[in-house]
Amino acid sequence: MNYPFLLANAPGVAGVDIPLWLIAPFALLLLLIATMPLTPVRIKHLWEHSYPLVSIALGALVGAYYLIKIPGGGTVLQHTLMEYASFIALIGSLFVVAGGIHLNVKGNASPLENVVFLAVGAALANAVGTTGASMVLIRPWIRMNKSRIGAYHIVFFIFLISNVGGALTPIGDPPLFLGYLRGVPFFWLVEHVIGIWMIAVAALLAVFFVFDWRGFHRMTHKAQQRAEHADTWRFDGIINVLFLLVVIGAVFLPEKYFMRELVMLGAAYASYRWTPAGVHSKNEFSFGPIKEVAFLFIGIFATMMPALGYLEQHGKEFGFTRPTQYYFASGSLSAVLDNAPTYVNFLQLAQTTAESESPAAFAAAKGDPAAVVQVLLEEKPLYVVAVSLGAVFFGAMTYIGNGPNFMVKSIAESSGVRVPTFFGYILKYSLPVLLPILVAIGLIFL
């Protein structure tokens, strides 16, 4: 899970048209994130030193426009900043706590062992969230494959554990938690999408096995022997399992007085103070990755306000009447926007469409949002399935599609792993590997 306390009923700017040009800062920030790592060394170093200022400046530009030009824009900006604070509190706390857990593993995992690891991680994401599972498992994943770690190891980890795996429960991914807050029963998705989830996970694992089998058999016999005798299994920092449970449990605390965030940050502080220095040293722990995420995502959260506002204002014009339309629309936007508010907007659009098709069924539920959702689940369950799976699955299409993606990338880079660039990730893996699987799922099941 990333930031499940996003405000499900944040006010919009009804009656005020969002100008399309205001989406330009968001597009520019995405372009810079994608292209700067590909530039010559001097320009790349300049970006590495200046990206916090650039991100904050673009976000401030949009924020100022909302404050000055848009009636009610200050309220929207306030909700966005609260949303960002919750996001950083959760992802930062999980980063610190997970940094105090050290799983010493053998560095010669076979393709089958890797498949089992990813499958267990995908299932675990539904219990501790995609962010929790990602932060706890990424370092052991790197170590157990250190003798032949490749870019595809990181990519499939993001596909399965940081995204697709968490599609079964409200804990798994923040969009689903918002659905739970709006009246979708906790186990409703498990009952309706478990088969689709298993097929998606199995398909990705099968493709990964092919990649990994080739990589494993390219290793020389001597390299395999060195890896086999390099390490033994060991678990250090077990107290942080308790702190991890505290952070996850804090998700369900009341929103008032930032109680959730304070408990999370308290757990992170205690973890950092009580974790032996040797454990942090073994994990090569530093605050660099969370710093990068914090600065970039403050700009992303602020600059994407116009894009989400435009979607809220003009979504009804799309004329969606089929589940596949909701699946691909919510998915395509979740690949580059925050998937939680995207989910909320399309869920609301689905309610409006279903009500126009069956007004009598919704008449008795008028005025009760939870009752309206219950009618939607009865009348058009595939709409909800489509929006849910689109928001969760397609978050894996880019590094910025879901909070853990960028964090995993940063941790891998800080560990010396060569990961794909923004465009490399999309062109080498997302489009040729992930997208065909997601398209097939949508066409077959929705």
C-alpha positions in Angstrom: 0.0 0.0 0.0 1.2 3.5 -0.7 -1.0 6.3 0.8 -4.4 4.9 1.7 -5.5 7.9 3.6 -6.0 10.0 0.4 -9.2 12.0 0.9 -11.9 10.1 -1.0 -14.2 13.1 -1.0 -11.7 15.9 -1.7 -13.6 18.9 -3.1 -13.2 19.8 -6.8 -13.5 23.1 -8.5 -17.0 22.8 -9.9 -18.0 25.4 -12.4 -14.4 26.4 -13.2 -12.8 25.1 -16.4 -9.3 23.8 -15.9 -7.2 25.3 -18.8 -5.4 22.6 -20.7 -2.1 24.6 -20.7 -2.0 24.2 -17.0 -1.2 20.5 -17.5 2.1 21.6 -19.2 4.2 21.8 -15.9 3.2 18.2 -15.2 4.2 17.1 -18.7 7.5 19.0 -18.4 8.3 17.4 -15.1 7.6 13.9 -16.5 9.8 14.7 -19.5 12.7 15.9 -17.3 12.4 12.7 -15.2 12.5 10.6 -18.3 15.2 12.4 -20.3 17.7 13.9 -17.8 19.4 10.5 -16.9 20.1 10.1 -20.7 21.9 13.4 -21.1 25.7 14.0 -21.2 27.4 13.6 -17.8 27.7 17.4 -17.1 24.0 18.0 -17.7 23.1 14.8 -15.8 25.1 16.0 -12.8 23.4 19.4 -13.0 20.0 17.7 -12.9 21.0 15.5 -9.9 21.9 18.7 -8.0 18.9 20.8 -9.1 16.0 18.4 -9.4 14.6 19.4 -6.0 14.4 23.0 -6.9 12.9 22.3 -10.4 10.3 20.0 -8.9 9.3 22.4 -6.2 9.3 25.4 -8.6 6.9 23.7 -11.1 4.6 22.6 -8.2 4.6 26.1 -6.8 3.7 27.5 -10.2 0.6 25.3 -10.4 -0.2 25.9 -6.7 0.0 29.7 -7.1 -2.4 29.5 -10.1 -4.9 27.5 -8.0 -4.7 30.0 -5.1 -5.0 33.1 -7.3 -7.1 32.1 -10.3 -9.4 29.2 -9.2 -12.2 29.8 -6.7 -11.8 27.0 -4.1 -8.4 26.2 -5.4 -6.8 26.8 -2.0 -8.9 24.0 -0.6 -7.9 21.7 -3.4 -4.2 22.6 -2.8 -4.6 22.0 0.9 -6.0 18.5 0.3 -3.2 17.8 -2.1 -0.6 18.8 0.4 -2.2 16.6 3.1 -2.3 13.8 0.6 1.4 14.2 -0.1 2.2 14.4 3.6 0.4 11.1 4.2 2.1 9.5 1.2 5.6 10.5 2.5 4.8 9.5 6.1 3.8 6.0 5.0 6.4 5.4 2.3 9.2 7.0 4.4 8.3 5.0 7.5 8.3 1.8 5.6 11.6 2.7 4.0 13.2 3.3 7.4 11.7 0.2 9.0 12.5 -2.1 6.1 16.1 -0.7 6.2 16.5 -2.2 9.6 15.6 -5.7 8.4 18.4 -7.7 7.0 17.8 -11.1 5.3 21.1 -12.7 4.5 20.5 -15.0 1.6 22.6 -17.2 -0.7 23.5 -15.3 -3.9 22.8 -18.1 -6.3 19.1 -18.4 -6.5 17.8 -20.6 -9.3 15.1 -19.5 -11.7 12.6 -21.7 -9.8 13.6 -20.3 -6.4 13.2 -16.8 -7.9 9.7 -17.6 -9.2 8.6 -18.9 -5.8 10.0 -15.7 -4.1 8.1 -13.4 -6.5 4.9 -15.4 -6.1 5.1 -15.3 -2.3 5.9 -11.6 -2.5 2.9 -10.9 -4.8 0.6 -12.7 -2.3 2.3 -10.9 0.7 1.5 -7.5 -1.0 -2.1 -8.0 -0.2 -1.4 -8.3 3.6 1.3 -5.6 4.0 0.7 -3.5 0.9 2.7 -3.1 -2.2 4.9 -0.5 -0.6 5.5 -2.7 2.6 6.3 -5.8 0.6 8.5 -3.9 -1.8 10.6 -2.2 0.9 11.1 -5.4 2.9 11.9 -7.7 0.0 13.8 -5.6 -2.5 17.2 -5.8 -0.8 17.0 -9.6 -0.2 15.9 -10.0 -3.8 19.0 -8.1 -5.0 21.3 -10.1 -2.7 19.9 -13.5 -3.6 20.6 -12.8 -7.3 23.8 -10.8 -6.8 25.9 -13.2 -8.8 23.9 -12.4 -12.0 21.6 -9.5 -11.1 20.1 -7.9 -14.2 17.7 -5.1 -15.1 14.9 -7.6 -15.7 15.1 -8.7 -12.0 14.2 -5.2 -10.9 11.6 -4.8 -13.6 9.7 -8.0 -12.8 9.9 -7.3 -9.1 8.2 -3.9 -9.8 5.6 -5.7 -12.0 4.7 -8.4 -9.5 5.4 -7.2 -6.0 5.1 -3.4 -6.3 1.9 -3.5 -8.4 0.0 -6.5 -9.8 0.3 -8.5 -6.6 -1.7 -6.1 -4.5 -4.9 -6.3 -6.4 -6.9 -8.4 -4.0 -7.5 -6.4 -0.8 -7.9 -2.8 0.3 -4.6 -3.1 2.1 -2.9 -4.1 -1.2 -3.1 -0.8 -3.0 -4.4 2.7 -2.1 -7.2 2.8 -4.8 -8.7 -0.3 -3.3 -8.6 1.2 0.1 -10.5 4.2 -1.2 -13.1 1.8 -2.6 -13.4 0.2 0.8 -14.0 3.6 2.4 -16.7 4.2 -0.1 -18.6 1.0 0.7 -16.9 -1.8 -1.3 -16.7 -4.8 1.2 -13.3 -5.8 2.3 -13.3 -9.3 0.6 -15.4 -8.3 -2.4 -12.5 -8.1 -4.8 -11.0 -11.4 -3.5 -14.3 -13.1 -4.4 -14.5 -11.4 -7.9 -11.0 -11.1 -9.2 -9.0 -14.0 -7.6 -9.0 -16.0 -10.9 -7.9 -13.0 -13.0 -5.2 -12.1 -10.4 -3.8 -15.7 -10.5 -3.7 -15.7 -14.3 -2.0 -12.3 -14.4 0.6 -13.3 -11.8 1.2 -16.7 -13.5 1.6 -15.1 -16.9 4.2 -12.6 -15.6 6.0 -15.4 -13.7 6.1 -17.5 -16.8 7.7 -14.8 -18.8 10.2 -14.0 -16.0 11.2 -17.7 -15.8 12.2 -17.6 -19.5 14.3 -14.4 -18.9 15.8 -15.9 -15.7 16.5 -19.4 -17.1 18.5 -17.8 -19.9 20.4 -15.6 -17.5 21.1 -18.5 -15.1 22.5 -20.8 -17.8 24.8 -18.1 -19.1 26.7 -18.1 -15.8 29.9 -20.1 -15.8 30.2 -23.1 -13.5 32.9 -21.3 -11.4 30.7 -18.3 -10.9 27.9 -20.5 -9.6 30.2 -22.2 -7.2 31.5 -18.9 -5.8 27.9 -17.7 -5.3 26.9 -20.9 -3.6 29.5 -20.6 -0.9 29.3 -16.9 -0.5 26.6 -16.5 2.1 24.3 -18.4 4.5 20.7 -17.7 5.4 20.3 -15.3 8.4 17.7 -12.9 9.7 18.7 -9.7 11.6 16.7 -6.8 12.9 13.7 -8.9 13.9 12.3 -6.1 16.2 11.5 -4.2 13.0 8.8 -6.7 12.1 6.9 -5.3 15.1 7.5 -1.8 13.8 6.3 -2.8 10.3 3.1 -4.1 11.8 2.7 -0.8 13.7 3.0 1.2 10.4 0.5 -1.1 8.6 -1.9 -1.0 11.5 -1.7 2.8 11.7 -3.4 2.9 8.3 -6.7 2.2 10.0 -6.4 4.8 12.8 -8.7 7.9 12.7 -7.7 10.7 10.4 -7.9 13.5 13.0 -4.9 15.3 14.2 -2.6 13.5 11.9 -2.7 10.5 14.2 -1.9 8.0 11.5 1.1 9.9 10.3 2.5 10.5 13.8 2.2 6.9 14.7 4.0 5.9 11.5 6.8 8.5 12.0 7.1 7.4 15.6 7.6 3.8 14.6 10.2 4.9 12.0 12.1 6.9 14.6 12.1 4.1 17.1 13.2 1.7 14.4 16.1 3.9 13.3 17.3 4.4 16.9 17.0 0.8 18.0 18.3 -0.9 14.9 22.0 -1.9 15.4 24.4 0.1 13.2 25.7 -3.2 11.8 22.3 -4.0 10.3 22.1 -0.6 8.6 25.7 -1.1 7.4 24.9 -4.5 5.9 21.9 -3.0 4.1 24.0 0.0 2.9 21.2 2.1 4.3 21.0 5.8 3.5 18.3 8.4 3.1 19.2 9.1 -0.5 16.4 7.1 -2.1 13.7 8.5 0.1 15.0 12.1 -0.4 14.8 11.6 -4.2 11.2 10.3 -4.0 10.2 13.1 -1.6 11.4 15.9 -3.8 10.2 14.5 -7.1 6.7 13.5 -5.8 6.0 16.9 -4.2 6.2 18.3 -7.8 4.3 15.4 -9.2 1.4 15.7 -6.7 1.1 19.5 -7.2 1.4 19.6 -11.0 -1.0 16.7 -11.6 -3.9 18.6 -9.9 -5.0 20.1 -13.2 -4.9 16.8 -15.0 -7.1 15.2 -12.4 -9.4 18.2 -12.3 -9.8 18.1 -16.0 -10.7 14.4 -15.8 -13.2 15.0 -13.1 -14.9 17.8 -15.1 -14.9 16.1 -18.5 -15.0 12.4 -17.6 -18.7 12.1 -18.5 -18.0 13.2 -22.0 -16.2 10.0 -22.7 -19.5 8.1 -22.8 -18.2 4.8 -21.3 -20.7 2.0 -21.3 -18.5 -1.1 -21.3 -16.2 -2.6 -18.6 -13.2 -2.7 -21.0 -13.5 1.1 -21.5 -13.2 1.7 -17.8 -10.3 -0.8 -17.6 -8.2 0.7 -20.3 -9.1 4.3 -19.4 -8.4 4.1 -15.7 -5.3 2.0 -16.5 -3.8 4.3 -19.1 -4.1 7.3 -16.7 -2.9 5.3 -13.7 0.3 4.6 -15.6 1.3 8.3 -15.4 -1.0 9.8 -12.8 -1.7 9.0 -9.2 -3.8 5.9 -9.4 -5.8 6.6 -6.2 -7.7 9.7 -7.3 -7.9 8.2 -10.8 -9.7 5.3 -9.4 -12.1 7.5 -7.4 -13.0 9.6 -10.5 -13.7 6.5 -12.6 -15.6 4.8 -9.8 -17.8 8.0 -9.6 -18.2 7.9 -13.4 -19.2 4.3 -13.3 -21.9 5.1 -10.7 -23.2 7.9 -12.8 -23.4 5.7 -15.9 -25.0 2.8 -14.1 -27.6 5.1 -12.5 -28.5 6.6 -15.9 -29.0 3.0 -17.3 -31.0 1.7 -14.2 -32.4 4.8 -12.4 -35.1 2.7 -10.6 -32.4 0.5 -8.9 -30.6 3.6 -7.6 -33.6 5.6 -6.5 -33.9 4.1 -3.0 -30.2 4.6 -2.4 -30.2 8.4 -3.1 -28.4 10.4 -0.5 -26.5 7.4 1.0 -23.1 7.1 -0.8 -22.4 3.6 0.7 -25.8 2.4 -0.4 -25.2 3.7 -3.9 -22.0 1.7 -4.1 -23.8 -1.4 -3.0 -26.3 -1.0 -5.8 -23.5 -0.4 -8.2 -21.9 -3.7 -7.1 -25.1 -5.5 -7.7 -26.1 -3.9 -11.0 -22.7 -3.4 -12.7 -20.0 -5.4 -10.8 -17.7 -5.6 -13.8 -17.5 -1.8 -13.8 -16.0 -1.9 -10.4 -13.7 -4.9 -11.3 -12.5 -3.0 -14.4 -11.7 0.2 -12.6 -10.0 -1.6 -9.8 -7.8 -3.8 -11.9 -7.0 -1.0 -14.4 -5.9 1.3 -11.5 -3.7 -1.4 -9.9 -2.3 -3.4 -12.8 -1.4 -0.4 -15.1 0.5 1.3 -12.2 3.4 -1.0 -13.3 3.7 0.6 -16.7 6.1 3.4 -15.7 8.3 4.2 -12.8 5.9 6.9 -11.6 2.7 4.9 -12.0 2.9 3.7 -8.4 4.8 5.0 -5.3 6.9 1.9 -4.7 8.2 1.8 -8.3 10.5 4.8 -8.0 11.6 3.7 -4.6 12.6 0.3 -5.8 14.5 1.9 -8.7 16.4 4.2 -6.3 17.3 1.4 -3.9 18.5 -0.8 -6.7 20.6 2.0 -8.1 22.1 2.8 -4.7 23.0 -0.9 -4.5 24.9 -0.7 -7.7 22.3 -2.5 -10.0 22.0 -1.1 -13.5 18.3 -0.4 -14.0 16.6 0.7 -17.2 16.0 4.4 -17.8 12.5 5.8 -17.8 12.1 5.1 -21.5 14.1 1.9 -21.4 11.7 0.5 -18.8 8.8 1.3 -21.0 10.2 0.3 -24.4 12.1 -2.8 -23.3 9.7 -4.2 -20.8 6.3 -2.5 -20.2 5.2 -2.3 -23.9 6.5 -5.7 -25.2 6.0 -7.8 -22.0 3.5 -6.2 -19.6 1.0 -4.5 -21.9 0.1 -7.6 -24.0 -0.7 -9.5 -20.9 -2.9 -6.7 -19.5 -4.6 -6.2 -22.8 -5.4 -9.9 -23.1 -6.8 -9.9 -19.6 -9.1 -7.0 -20.4 -10.3 -8.4 -23.6 -10.9 -11.9 -22.2 -12.4 -11.2 -18.8 -13.9 -7.8 -19.1 
